[in-house]
Every structure is written in structure tokens, then in C-alpha cells.
């Protein structure tokens, strides 16, 4: 049982692109692989960029990654802090394991004498004097170090000293004009403590990166990054999930299935049960998605695990993402049906990952699936269940969009995907599901309970298979100790899907 990847995911899952924009001009890596992927290689070199976000959004952490990456490659780096002391900055870096060796750190904090009452009344307003002094010291330090990378943290201090928006804009414009001759890539950090959005500042810089904190009704805060502007170059639009972990900021680029289009040779995947393969028209095709839908306890997960075990016996890797059930419980329950997946877990052929929707964002889950497919070489992915996946979404309307991109991506990679969806209720035709995504799946396996002669029995049928023919019969499903049994078609019954079928006669099913 593996845990969700973190640092490995950041460094391997999102290789930077080498498209036409990167060929046209040099790029500066940010030190965050996911953000570089969104920026299609990093920031265009020698320009000024604004990193804005609420306090605690991760601006300073991202800036520390930025200078650390440059210093580790022999670049001259300068970090000018206007709000935090050098000690506080080093402490923040140490907490993430980020080395600032080779990074020039300059404090431009108010002098202690400036805080004395007798220093607060002069011919000039003290804020004007201090602002001019700060700006001049920034220029002096840049001329001294001649950095390749520069971070100024934070602009809120300069805005407070300027007081007047016009004066503040003039100072930033002067700084921009000065930096244009320095051939330096600059990050300006702004904590957005001003009540009004500073759109004027957006117009002065070449790019704007917004780090947003999105509160949820339950669970940890969801963080999303958006590239608001990147002048003169392409980038991946939209909101992308990110998280802050020990080591820095991890960005999970929004999945775009169109980037992974390729032709896959059609191939049928057997379940290992002859009757189940016959029901599905010979098995399930690679590159398709199958929805296993039915009430709780009717065998949906067991059928999915059976397919994964069959794949492992052929030497293929599978990944199971479970939301509700603990991996240990899943393993024990499968063993009771004669499906012993423990040897396959030990060999790495089957990977079970527990997902907590209150802690994991949709972007992290998609990135974890990508990692299993592209680096662990999984040929089958099981999501158990979509009910849990729904809980990680901000609203039901977004589930279909996320699933569409994920299923299209997996289909393009030739992955067989099994989706488990539990319905409320036990019997009857009016079972309800939390969300209807049946139109997204290529195949639908329907599982039902039905009553017969005072006995509760289970039935299985396939109601949709886009890639070929299938049986139109309803078969009995039995989960017996040591075995999953698929019976003959229930020709002697009518109305099985209603839960209370009519016996038409004939011999009782053995």
C-alpha cells in the first residue's frame, strides 16, 4: 500500500514543455515544477512579475524556492525583505528544508530610531522621507549585487509609505524602468492587505500570479493558483490546485486531456471469470471506462478488485484509489472471496491508496493518478467510489467536468478505468445516486438485489458497451466464501430489476 506521492510528483509528473515559446526566448525556472509546467517552461527571463495572495497563501515560500533554485545553479540571487527580519526569513526556509546558501539577503526594515516619538515630527512627512530612502537603498543593493534573480518582499510596505496611489505607482514605475537595464528576473510579492485590488500595478508588470485560498465548509482550505497575466507568451489558463508541504509549494496543473492524444491498439481485458467475460462481450476494452453502479454491498468493489487481480496475474500494474474503505479491510474482504491480492501488493503490481476527500484536493488526486500511470506504469485504475470523489468537489456541477478530463486522459493513455458508484436504497427501480455521470462512462455494469422465494439474491447485467456487442441478459451474482460466481441468465424471472421479480416457471437456479 503506497501513499500519495508528493515531492516525487512535483519533480517528475510535470516535465516542462519545450514548445515554440520556450524556443523564442530564454526561460527562468521557478523552482516549482508544476508552476513551470503551467508557464510552459518558467518565467520569460529579465522581466518583472507580481506574486500576489492573501497572508499565508505561500508567496514567501514560493519566492524562497525561486532564489534557492537560482543559487544552486550558480546564479547571483538577492532577496530584499521589507517586512520580515533575516532571522525570520531563515527560520521559514529551514522549516521547509530550503537552503539559502549563496542567496544575498538584505533587510530594509525601519530603523529603531525612526520609531521614537521625537523622530516622528520633521519639516517633511516622515513617510515621504522613509519611502525615498527605501527605494534608494533597493537601487543601491541591486547595483552592488547585480543579481540574476531578485525578490522584493513585500510591496504592502511601500504602499503604506506612499499613502497616495499616484505616488506609489510612480515609485513602482521608476523601479521598473531601472530594472529594465539590469537583465534581472524580478518577483514582487504583495499580500493584498489593501482593501482595493491594485489593478494599476497589474498593468506595470509583465506577469501576475495569484495565489488564492478557497475556504471549504469542511476540511482543509483549498489553495489554487492562477496565471492572471503573462505578457507576450502562452500559458495554461484557469485555476490549478496547489498545496504547501515541507519542501515548498507543490502545484498540480489542471488536467487537459487533449495534450495526451494518441492511438492505442484495441485490446480486450479479461476479468478472469469466464461468465463475466461472456456477459461483457468478451471482456472490457483498454482505453475505456466502466461504471459499476448499484446499492451498497452488492459486489461492485469485489468485481473491480477481481479485474485488478486478473491483470496482476498477467504481470500488469493496477492502482486502486479507495475513499471509504480502509485498505486493510479491502484486502481482508477480497481474500474472503478467494481474491488474494497481498502478494501482488508486495510485488508492486497492485497499489492501493487511501484518499481522504476532506484533506485532498481534486488537483492532487488527478496528479496522483497521473503519477501512477506515467511513472508506476499502471494499466488499470479503480476509483472506489465516485461518492467519495464527489465530496472533494466544491459542487456537484464540477464533478462531471473533472471526470470528463480524467477519463479522456486515461482513455488516451490506453488505461482501463473502473468507477464504483453507490446508490441509495437497497431494492426497487427507484434507487438514487448522488450524481448522474453514466453518460460519461463507456460501459455500465448494473448490480441489483432482488427477492426470490424468501431469499435475498443479487443480479448483474451490462446495460451499455460502446466498443462492441454484449449480452442483454441478467445473470445472478453470488459472493460465496472463496469465490465470485456468475450464474446463467435468469430466464425464469421477469422484473428482476424492480427488486420483486415474477417467477415464470422452470427449474430453480443452482
Residue, then its C-alpha position, 0 to 999 in steps of 0.5 A: x500500500x503506497x501513499x500519495x506521492x508528493x515531492x516525487x510528483x512535483x519533480x517528475x509528473x510535470x516535465x516542462x514543455x519545450x514548445x515554440x515559446x520556450x524556443x523564442x526566448x530564454x526561460x527562468x525556472x521557478x523552482x516549482x515544477x508544476x508552476x513551470x509546467x503551467x508557464x510552459x517552461x518558467x518565467x520569460x527571463x529579465x522581466x518583472x512579475x507580481x506574486x500576489x495572495x492573501x497572508x499565508x497563501x505561500x508567496x514567501x515560500x514560493x519566492x524562497x524556492x525561486x532564489x534557492x533554485x537560482x543559487x544552486x545553479x550558480x546564479x547571483x540571487x538577492x532577496x530584499x525583505x521589507x517586512x520580515x527580519x533575516x532571522x525570520x526569513x531563515x527560520x521559514x526556509x529551514x522549516x521547509x528544508x530550503x537552503x539559502x546558501x549563496x542567496x544575498x539577503x538584505x533587510x530594509x526594515x525601519x530603523x529603531x530610531x525612526x520609531x521614537x516619538x521625537x523622530x516622528x515630527x520633521x519639516x517633511x512627512x516622515x513617510x515621504x522621507x522613509x519611502x525615498x530612502x527605501x527605494x534608494x537603498x533597493x537601487x543601491x543593493x541591486x547595483x552592488x549585487x547585480x543579481x540574476x534573480x531578485x525578490x522584493x518582499x513585500x510591496x504592502x510596505x511601500x504602499x503604506x509609505x506612499x499613502x497616495x496611489x499616484x505616488x506609489x505607482x510612480x515609485x513602482x514605475x521608476x523601479x521598473x524602468x531601472x530594472x529594465x537595464x539590469x537583465x534581472x528576473x524580478x518577483x514582487x510579492x504583495x499580500x493584498x492587505x489593501x482593501x482595493x485590488x491594485x489593478x494599476x500595478x497589474x498593468x506595470x508588470x509583465x506577469x501576475x500570479x495569484x495565489x488564492x485560498x478557497x475556504x471549504x465548509x469542511x476540511x482543509x482550505x483549498x489553495x489554487x493558483x492562477x496565471x492572471x497575466x503573462x505578457x507576450x507568451x502562452x500559458x495554461x489558463x484557469x485555476x490549478x490546485x496547489x498545496x504547501x508541504x515541507x519542501x515548498x509549494x507543490x502545484x498540480x496543473x489542471x488536467x487537459x486531456x487533449x495534450x495526451x492524444x494518441x492511438x492505442x491498439x484495441x485490446x480486450x481485458x479479461x476479468x478472469x471469470x469466464x461468465x463475466x467475460x461472456x456477459x461483457x462481450x468478451x471482456x472490457x476494452x483498454x482505453x475505456x471506462x466502466x461504471x459499476x453502479x448499484x446499492x451498497x454491498x452488492x459486489x461492485x468493489x469485489x468485481x473491480x478488485x477481481x479485474x485488478x487481480x486478473x491483470x496482476x496475474x498477467x504481470x500488469x500494474x493496477x492502482x486502486x484509489x479507495x475513499x471509504x474503505x480502509x485498505x486493510x479491510x479491502x484486502x481482508x474482504x477480497x481474500x474472503x472471496x478467494x481474491x488474494x491480492x497481498x502478494x501482488x501488493x508486495x510485488x508492486x503490481x497492485x497499489x492501493x491508496x487511501x484518499x481522504x476527500x476532506x484533506x485532498x484536493x481534486x488537483x492532487x488526486x488527478x496528479x496522483x493518478x497521473x503519477x501512477x500511470x506515467x511513472x508506476x506504469x499502471x494499466x488499470x485504475x479503480x476509483x472506489x467510489x465516485x461518492x467519495x470523489x464527489x465530496x472533494x468537489x466544491x459542487x456537484x456541477x464540477x464533478x462531471x467536468x473533472x471526470x470528463x478530463x480524467x477519463x479522456x486522459x486515461x482513455x488516451x493513455x490506453x488505461x482501463x478505468x473502473x468507477x464504483x458508484x453507490x446508490x441509495x436504497x437497497x431494492x426497487x427501480x427507484x434507487x438514487x445516486x448522488x450524481x448522474x455521470x453514466x453518460x460519461x462512462x463507456x460501459x455500465x455494469x448494473x448490480x441489483x438485489x432482488x427477492x426470490x422465494x424468501x431469499x435475498x439474491x443479487x443480479x448483474x447485467x451490462x446495460x451499455x458497451x460502446x466498443x462492441x456487442x454484449x449480452x442483454x441478459x441478467x445473470x445472478x451474482x453470488x459472493x460465496x466464501x472463496x469465490x465470485x460466481x456468475x450464474x446463467x441468465x435468469x430466464x425464469x424471472x421477469x422484473x428482476x430489476x424492480x427488486x420483486x421479480x415474477x417467477x415464470x416457471x422452470x427449474x430453480x437456479x443452482 
